[in-house]
Amino acid sequence: MPVPVGSVPSGPHGPTTFQKLKMGAMMGGSVGLIIGFIFGFTNIVRFGPGPNGMLRTLGQYMVGSAATFGFFMGIGTTIRTESSPIAAQAFASVNRRPFILPRQHQYPRSSGEQST
């Protein structure tokens, strides 16, 4: 069933806090995977794979780094989205559409100009 036109609130709508948490965790996880691959590969080349083998050691670096980056990026994104109502109202009042007032004041002419 279609939604009536008047029931949908107007204005810009952004993602919810939970969606921002997921987005931050996914971004942090992907960055963590890349950093974990680089750091893990460098350590395997320098010190050897160890008793777990090359792929398992590399995977441990990647998963650990992805989990850490994802956790902190998700938390940081969530904290950044929360704001006080006073700050939200101030932001909304500053970013509203400007309106033009009718011209009500006639500026006095300078002494050098002549009126016609």
C-alpha positions as CSV (number, residue, x, y, z in Angstrom):
1,M,0.0,0.0,0.0
2,P,1.5,3.4,-0.9
3,V,2.3,5.8,1.8
4,P,0.2,9.0,1.9
5,V,2.1,12.1,0.9
6,G,1.6,14.0,4.1
7,S,2.7,11.2,6.4
8,V,6.4,11.2,5.2
9,P,8.4,13.9,7.0
10,S,10.0,16.4,4.7
11,G,13.6,17.5,4.8
12,P,16.9,15.8,4.5
13,H,17.1,12.4,6.2
14,G,20.4,10.7,7.0
15,P,21.3,7.2,8.2
16,T,20.5,6.1,11.7
17,T,23.1,5.8,14.4
18,F,23.1,2.0,14.1
19,Q,23.7,2.3,10.3
20,K,26.6,4.7,11.0
21,L,28.0,2.3,13.5
22,K,27.9,-0.5,10.9
23,M,29.4,1.7,8.2
24,G,32.2,2.8,10.5
25,A,32.9,-0.8,11.5
26,M,33.0,-1.9,7.9
27,M,35.3,0.9,6.9
28,G,37.6,0.2,9.8
29,G,37.6,-3.5,9.1
30,S,38.6,-3.0,5.5
31,V,41.4,-0.7,6.5
32,G,42.4,-3.1,9.2
33,L,42.5,-6.0,6.7
34,I,44.9,-4.1,4.4
35,I,47.1,-2.9,7.3
36,G,47.1,-6.4,8.7
37,F,48.2,-7.9,5.4
38,I,51.0,-5.4,5.0
39,F,52.2,-5.7,8.6
40,G,51.8,-9.5,8.7
41,F,53.5,-10.0,5.3
42,T,56.4,-7.8,6.4
43,N,56.8,-9.8,9.7
44,I,56.6,-13.1,7.9
45,V,59.4,-12.1,5.5
46,R,61.5,-10.7,8.3
47,F,61.1,-13.4,11.0
48,G,59.6,-16.4,9.2
49,P,56.1,-17.9,9.5
50,G,56.6,-19.6,12.8
51,P,55.0,-22.9,13.9
52,N,51.5,-22.0,12.5
53,G,52.6,-21.7,8.9
54,M,52.5,-18.7,6.5
55,L,48.7,-18.5,5.8
56,R,47.5,-19.0,9.3
57,T,50.0,-16.4,10.7
58,L,49.0,-13.9,8.0
59,G,45.4,-14.5,8.7
60,Q,45.8,-13.9,12.4
61,Y,47.5,-10.6,11.7
62,M,44.8,-9.6,9.2
63,V,41.8,-10.6,11.4
64,G,43.3,-9.1,14.6
65,S,44.0,-5.8,12.9
66,A,40.6,-5.7,11.1
67,A,38.8,-6.4,14.4
68,T,40.7,-3.7,16.3
69,F,40.3,-1.0,13.5
70,G,36.7,-1.9,13.0
71,F,35.8,-1.7,16.7
72,F,37.4,1.7,17.2
73,M,36.2,3.1,13.9
74,G,32.6,2.0,14.8
75,I,32.8,3.5,18.2
76,G,34.3,6.7,16.9
77,T,31.6,7.0,14.2
78,T,28.9,6.5,16.8
79,I,30.3,9.0,19.3
80,R,30.7,11.6,16.5
81,T,27.0,11.3,15.5
82,E,25.6,12.0,19.0
83,S,25.1,15.7,19.7
84,S,23.2,17.8,22.2
85,P,19.8,19.2,21.2
86,I,21.2,22.7,21.7
87,A,24.0,22.1,19.2
88,A,21.5,20.5,16.7
89,Q,19.1,23.4,17.0
90,A,22.0,25.9,16.5
91,F,23.2,24.0,13.5
92,A,19.7,24.0,12.0
93,S,19.2,27.7,12.5
94,V,22.5,28.6,10.9
95,N,21.9,26.4,7.9
96,R,18.3,27.4,7.1
97,R,17.4,29.0,3.8
98,P,18.0,32.7,3.7
99,F,15.1,35.0,3.2
100,I,15.1,38.4,1.6
101,L,13.5,41.3,3.5
102,P,11.9,44.1,1.5
103,R,14.0,47.3,1.3
104,Q,12.7,49.6,4.1
105,H,15.6,52.0,4.6
106,Q,16.7,54.7,2.2
107,Y,20.4,55.4,2.7
108,P,21.2,59.2,2.8
109,R,23.0,60.5,-0.2
110,S,26.6,61.6,0.2
111,S,27.2,65.4,0.2
112,G,28.9,65.3,-3.2
113,E,25.9,63.8,-5.1
114,Q,23.1,66.0,-6.4
115,S,19.6,64.8,-6.4
116,T,17.7,64.8,-9.7
